Amino acid sequence: MNADPVWRDTIMDYETKLAEEREYGEEKGILSAIKKIIYRNRSYGVSDSKTLEDLTEDYHDSVSRDQIEQMMKEA
């Protein structure tokens, strides 16, 4: 099977699409979690500046500060 170039290309395409979908799902999960934290913190009376600081610190590898600020404006 691995000797067949058509089969190999099909499997590689499948694996690539699977990895892309997994990454997309993780990204959606992170954005959903951030929105929930924003709503929860507001309901507990936590200031937006403190929420922004905490979210930026916790999610800086995945989401930029500007993206978090935009999400806070939309919430």
DSSP file (Angstrom, degrees, kcal/mol; ACC not computed):
  #  RESIDUE AA STRUCTURE BP1 BP2  ACC     N-H-->O    O-->H-N    N-H-->O    O-->H-N    TCO  KAPPA ALPHA  PHI   PSI    X-CA   Y-CA   Z-CA
    1    1 A M    >         0   0    0      0, 0.0     3,-1.2     0, 0.0     7,-0.3   0.000 360.0 360.0 360.0 -42.4    0.0    0.0    0.0
    2    2 A N  T 3   +     0   0    0      1,-0.3     6,-0.1     5,-0.1     0, 0.0   0.731 360.0  61.6 -67.4 -20.0    2.8    2.4    0.9
    3    3 A A  T 3  S+     0   0    0      4,-0.0    -1,-0.3     5,-0.0     3,-0.1   0.709  83.9  89.1 -77.5 -19.5    4.3    1.8   -2.5
    4    4 A D    <>  -     0   0    0     -3,-1.2     4,-2.5     1,-0.2     5,-0.2  -0.701  65.7-159.4 -82.2 112.3    1.2    3.1   -4.3
    5    5 A P  H  > S+     0   0    0      0, 0.0     4,-2.4     0, 0.0     5,-0.2   0.840  90.1  52.9 -64.3 -33.3    1.8    6.9   -4.8
    6    6 A V  H  > S+     0   0    0      2,-0.2     4,-2.2     1,-0.2     5,-0.1   0.940 112.0  45.0 -66.8 -46.0   -1.9    7.6   -5.2
    7    7 A W  H  > S+     0   0    0      2,-0.2     4,-2.5     1,-0.2     5,-0.2   0.917 113.0  51.0 -61.8 -45.0   -2.8    5.8   -1.9
    8    8 A R  H  X S+     0   0    0     -4,-2.5     4,-2.5    -7,-0.3    -1,-0.2   0.913 110.8  48.5 -60.6 -44.2    0.1    7.5   -0.1
    9    9 A D  H  X S+     0   0    0     -4,-2.4     4,-2.5     2,-0.2    -1,-0.2   0.887 110.8  51.5 -63.6 -39.0   -1.1   10.9   -1.3
   10   10 A T  H  X S+     0   0    0     -4,-2.2     4,-2.3     2,-0.2    -2,-0.2   0.927 111.9  45.9 -63.3 -45.3   -4.7   10.1   -0.3
   11   11 A I  H  X S+     0   0    0     -4,-2.5     4,-2.6     2,-0.2    -2,-0.2   0.898 112.4  50.6 -65.3 -41.0   -3.5    9.1    3.2
   12   12 A M  H  X S+     0   0    0     -4,-2.5     4,-2.2     2,-0.2    -2,-0.2   0.906 110.5  49.6 -65.0 -40.8   -1.3   12.2    3.6
   13   13 A D  H  X S+     0   0    0     -4,-2.5     4,-2.5     2,-0.2    -2,-0.2   0.919 111.5  49.6 -62.0 -43.1   -4.1   14.5    2.5
   14   14 A Y  H  X S+     0   0    0     -4,-2.3     4,-2.5     1,-0.2    -2,-0.2   0.931 111.3  48.1 -60.9 -47.0   -6.4   12.8    5.0
   15   15 A E  H  X S+     0   0    0     -4,-2.6     4,-2.2     1,-0.2    -1,-0.2   0.877 111.5  50.8 -63.7 -37.9   -3.9   13.2    7.8
   16   16 A T  H  X S+     0   0    0     -4,-2.2     4,-2.3     2,-0.2    -1,-0.2   0.932 111.7  46.6 -64.2 -46.7   -3.3   16.8    7.0
   17   17 A K  H  X S+     0   0    0     -4,-2.5     4,-2.4     1,-0.2    -2,-0.2   0.888 111.3  52.5 -64.1 -38.6   -7.0   17.6    7.0
   18   18 A L  H  X S+     0   0    0     -4,-2.5     4,-2.2     2,-0.2    -1,-0.2   0.915 110.0  47.9 -62.7 -43.3   -7.4   15.7   10.3
   19   19 A A  H  X S+     0   0    0     -4,-2.2     4,-2.3     2,-0.2    -2,-0.2   0.894 111.5  50.9 -64.6 -40.1   -4.6   17.8   11.9
   20   20 A E  H  X S+     0   0    0     -4,-2.3     4,-2.4     2,-0.2    -2,-0.2   0.906 111.0  47.9 -64.6 -41.9   -6.1   21.0   10.6
   21   21 A E  H  X S+     0   0    0     -4,-2.4     4,-2.5     2,-0.2    -2,-0.2   0.886 110.5  51.8 -66.6 -38.7   -9.6   20.1   12.0
   22   22 A R  H  X S+     0   0    0     -4,-2.2     4,-2.2     2,-0.2    -2,-0.2   0.929 111.4  47.2 -62.5 -44.7   -8.0   19.2   15.3
   23   23 A E  H  X S+     0   0    0     -4,-2.3     4,-2.3     2,-0.2    -2,-0.2   0.907 111.4  51.1 -63.4 -42.3   -6.2   22.6   15.5
   24   24 A Y  H  X S+     0   0    0     -4,-2.4     4,-2.5     1,-0.2    -2,-0.2   0.913 110.1  50.1 -61.2 -43.2   -9.4   24.4   14.5
   25   25 A G  H  X S+     0   0    0     -4,-2.5     4,-2.1     1,-0.2    -1,-0.2   0.893 110.0  49.7 -62.9 -41.2  -11.3   22.6   17.3
   26   26 A E  H  X S+     0   0    0     -4,-2.2     4,-2.1     2,-0.2    -1,-0.2   0.908 110.8  50.2 -63.9 -41.4   -8.7   23.5   19.9
   27   27 A E  H  X S+     0   0    0     -4,-2.3     4,-2.3     1,-0.2    -2,-0.2   0.918 110.2  49.3 -63.9 -43.8   -8.8   27.1   18.8
   28   28 A K  H  X S+     0   0    0     -4,-2.5     4,-2.2     1,-0.2    -1,-0.2   0.884 110.2  52.3 -62.4 -38.0  -12.6   27.3   19.0
   29   29 A G  H  X S+     0   0    0     -4,-2.1     4,-2.2     2,-0.2    -1,-0.2   0.893 109.1  49.0 -64.8 -40.5  -12.4   25.7   22.5
   30   30 A I  H  X S+     0   0    0     -4,-2.1     4,-2.3     2,-0.2    -2,-0.2   0.923 111.8  48.3 -65.5 -44.6   -9.9   28.3   23.7
   31   31 A L  H  X S+     0   0    0     -4,-2.3     4,-2.1     1,-0.2    -2,-0.2   0.892 111.5  50.5 -63.9 -39.1  -12.0   31.2   22.4
   32   32 A S  H  X S+     0   0    0     -4,-2.2     4,-2.1     2,-0.2    -1,-0.2   0.910 109.8  50.2 -64.0 -42.4  -15.1   29.7   24.0
   33   33 A A  H  X S+     0   0    0     -4,-2.2     4,-2.3     1,-0.2    -2,-0.2   0.901 109.2  51.7 -63.0 -41.7  -13.3   29.4   27.3
   34   34 A I  H  X S+     0   0    0     -4,-2.3     4,-2.4     1,-0.2    -1,-0.2   0.922 109.1  50.1 -62.8 -43.9  -12.1   33.0   27.2
   35   35 A K  H  X S+     0   0    0     -4,-2.1     4,-2.4     1,-0.2    -1,-0.2   0.911 110.3  50.2 -61.0 -42.3  -15.7   34.2   26.5
   36   36 A K  H  X S+     0   0    0     -4,-2.1     4,-2.7     1,-0.2    -1,-0.2   0.899 110.0  50.4 -63.5 -40.1  -17.0   32.2   29.5
   37   37 A I  H  X S+     0   0    0     -4,-2.3     4,-3.0     2,-0.2     5,-0.3   0.907 109.3  51.6 -64.7 -41.1  -14.2   33.7   31.7
   38   38 A I  H  X S+     0   0    0     -4,-2.4     4,-2.1     2,-0.2    -2,-0.2   0.951 113.7  43.5 -59.6 -50.0  -15.1   37.2   30.6
   39   39 A Y  H  X S+     0   0    0     -4,-2.4     4,-2.2     2,-0.2    -2,-0.2   0.921 115.9  48.0 -63.2 -44.1  -18.8   36.7   31.4
   40   40 A R  H  X S+     0   0    0     -4,-2.7     4,-1.5     1,-0.2    -2,-0.2   0.936 111.4  49.4 -63.1 -47.5  -18.1   35.0   34.7
   41   41 A N  H  <>S+     0   0    0     -4,-3.0     5,-2.8     1,-0.2     4,-0.4   0.890 111.0  50.3 -61.6 -38.7  -15.6   37.6   35.9
   42   42 A R  H ><5S+     0   0    0     -4,-2.1     3,-1.1    -5,-0.3    -1,-0.2   0.906 108.2  52.3 -65.3 -39.5  -18.0   40.4   35.1
   43   43 A S  H 3<5S+     0   0    0     -4,-2.2    -1,-0.2     1,-0.3    -2,-0.2   0.793 110.6  48.9 -67.5 -25.2  -20.8   38.6   37.0
   44   44 A Y  T 3<5S-     0   0    0     -4,-1.5    -1,-0.3    -5,-0.1    -2,-0.2   0.432 119.7-110.8 -90.2  -1.6  -18.4   38.4   40.0
   45   45 A G  T < 5 +     0   0    0     -3,-1.1     2,-0.3    -4,-0.4    -3,-0.2   0.658  61.4 156.6  83.3  15.6  -17.5   42.1   39.8
   46   46 A V      < -     0   0    0     -5,-2.8    -1,-0.3    -6,-0.2    -2,-0.1  -0.585  47.8-109.1 -74.8 135.7  -13.9   41.6   38.6
   47   47 A S     >  -     0   0    0     -2,-0.3     4,-2.3     1,-0.1     5,-0.2  -0.268  16.4-124.1 -65.7 150.2  -12.7   44.6   36.8
   48   48 A D  H  > S+     0   0    0      1,-0.2     4,-2.9     2,-0.2     5,-0.2   0.853 111.9  56.6 -62.5 -34.3  -12.1   44.4   33.0
   49   49 A S  H  > S+     0   0    0      2,-0.2     4,-2.2     1,-0.2    -1,-0.2   0.902 108.9  45.6 -66.4 -38.9   -8.5   45.5   33.4
   50   50 A K  H  > S+     0   0    0      2,-0.2     4,-2.6     1,-0.2    -2,-0.2   0.903 113.6  49.7 -68.3 -41.6   -7.8   42.6   35.9
   51   51 A T  H  X S+     0   0    0     -4,-2.3     4,-2.9     2,-0.2     5,-0.3   0.926 111.6  48.7 -61.7 -45.2   -9.6   40.1   33.6
   52   52 A L  H  X S+     0   0    0     -4,-2.9     4,-2.5     1,-0.2     5,-0.2   0.916 111.5  49.5 -61.0 -44.4   -7.6   41.4   30.6
   53   53 A E  H  X S+     0   0    0     -4,-2.2     4,-2.0    -5,-0.2    -2,-0.2   0.934 114.4  44.5 -60.2 -47.5   -4.4   41.1   32.5
   54   54 A D  H  X S+     0   0    0     -4,-2.6     4,-2.6     2,-0.2    -2,-0.2   0.921 114.8  47.2 -65.7 -45.1   -5.2   37.5   33.7
   55   55 A L  H  X S+     0   0    0     -4,-2.9     4,-2.7     1,-0.2    -1,-0.2   0.894 111.2  51.6 -65.5 -39.1   -6.4   36.3   30.3
   56   56 A T  H  X S+     0   0    0     -4,-2.5     4,-0.7    -5,-0.3    -1,-0.2   0.907 112.9  45.9 -63.0 -41.1   -3.4   37.8   28.5
   57   57 A E  H  < S+     0   0    0     -4,-2.0     3,-0.3    -5,-0.2    -2,-0.2   0.915 118.5  41.4 -66.9 -42.9   -1.1   36.1   30.9
   58   58 A D  H  < S+     0   0    0     -4,-2.6     3,-0.2     1,-0.2    -2,-0.2   0.827 127.0  28.9 -76.9 -32.3   -2.9   32.7   30.7
   59   59 A Y  H >X S+     0   0    0     -4,-2.7     4,-2.8    -5,-0.2     3,-1.8   0.154  76.4 119.4-118.0  18.7   -3.5   32.6   26.9
   60   60 A H  T 3< S+     0   0    0     -4,-0.7    -1,-0.1    -3,-0.3    -2,-0.1   0.745  75.6  57.5 -60.7 -22.9   -0.6   34.6   25.5
   61   61 A D  T 34 S+     0   0    0     -3,-0.2    -1,-0.3    -4,-0.1     3,-0.1   0.726 120.1  26.9 -76.6 -20.7    0.5   31.6   23.5
   62   62 A S  T <4 S+     0   0    0     -3,-1.8     2,-0.4     1,-0.3    -2,-0.2   0.748 123.8  31.2-112.1 -33.1   -2.8   31.2   21.7
   63   63 A V  S  < S-     0   0    0     -4,-2.8    -1,-0.3    -7,-0.1     2,-0.1  -0.985  73.0-124.1-137.1 138.7   -4.5   34.6   21.5
   64   64 A S     >  -     0   0    0     -2,-0.4     4,-2.0     1,-0.1     5,-0.2  -0.382  26.7-114.8 -79.0 160.6   -3.2   38.1   21.3
   65   65 A R  H  > S+     0   0    0      1,-0.2     4,-2.7     2,-0.2     5,-0.2   0.887 118.0  55.5 -59.3 -40.3   -4.0   40.9   23.8
   66   66 A D  H  > S+     0   0    0      1,-0.2     4,-2.3     2,-0.2    -1,-0.2   0.890 106.2  50.7 -61.7 -39.9   -5.8   42.8   21.0
   67   67 A Q  H  > S+     0   0    0      2,-0.2     4,-2.3     1,-0.2    -1,-0.2   0.909 110.9  48.4 -64.4 -41.6   -8.0   39.7   20.3
   68   68 A I  H  X S+     0   0    0     -4,-2.0     4,-2.2     2,-0.2    -2,-0.2   0.921 110.5  51.1 -64.6 -43.2   -8.9   39.5   24.0
   69   69 A E  H  X S+     0   0    0     -4,-2.7     4,-1.8     1,-0.2    -2,-0.2   0.908 110.2  49.9 -59.8 -41.9   -9.7   43.2   24.1
   70   70 A Q  H  X S+     0   0    0     -4,-2.3     4,-1.9     1,-0.2    -1,-0.2   0.900 109.3  51.1 -64.5 -40.8  -12.0   42.8   21.1
   71   71 A M  H  X S+     0   0    0     -4,-2.3     4,-1.3     1,-0.2    -1,-0.2   0.880 108.7  52.2 -63.4 -37.3  -13.7   39.9   22.7
   72   72 A M  H  < S+     0   0    0     -4,-2.2    -1,-0.2     1,-0.2    -2,-0.2   0.866 108.2  50.8 -67.6 -35.7  -14.3   41.9   25.8
   73   73 A K  H  < S+     0   0    0     -4,-1.8    -1,-0.2     1,-0.2    -2,-0.2   0.877 112.4  46.9 -67.2 -36.8  -15.8   44.7   23.8
   74   74 A E  H  <        0   0    0     -4,-1.9    -1,-0.2     1,-0.2    -2,-0.2   0.700 360.0 360.0 -78.5 -19.9  -18.2   42.3   22.0
   75   75 A A     <        0   0    0     -4,-1.3    -1,-0.2    -5,-0.2    -2,-0.2   0.487 360.0 360.0 -79.2 360.0  -19.2   40.6   25.3
